[in-house]
């Protein structure tokens, strides 16, 4: 029976998270106000915070990519990725339940939570393998 390489799976997951973050980042930067309104956000005409969020997601792409590129060398970035995903989850859920009920905020919170759980799960399996050998 072939052994599962959790390091490769973890790396693939981090690459997918990086791709997701990059697409979200570009989307936030170029998304027209009409689409933002369709997603439930009020359009103020000022795109600063929308663009800032886009740039943040693109910067996070770098962290996720470095973690994916060399999981053993950049283990701290894997832990950082887990912290980021669960921090985003908490923020988005608090915002949705206590500020404004925008369906896209709730969906983003659920998505970040799922990504965080999968990264954490694979990291635990990956780190157990490292400690055994």
Secondary structure, 3 states (H helix, E strand, C coil): CCCCCHHHHHHHHHHHHHHHHHHHHHHHHHCCHHHHHHCCCCCCCCCHHHHHHHHHHHHHHHHHHHHHHCCCCCHHHHHHHHHHHHHHHHHHHHHHHHCCCCHHHHHHHHHHHHHHHHHHHHHHHHHHHHHHC
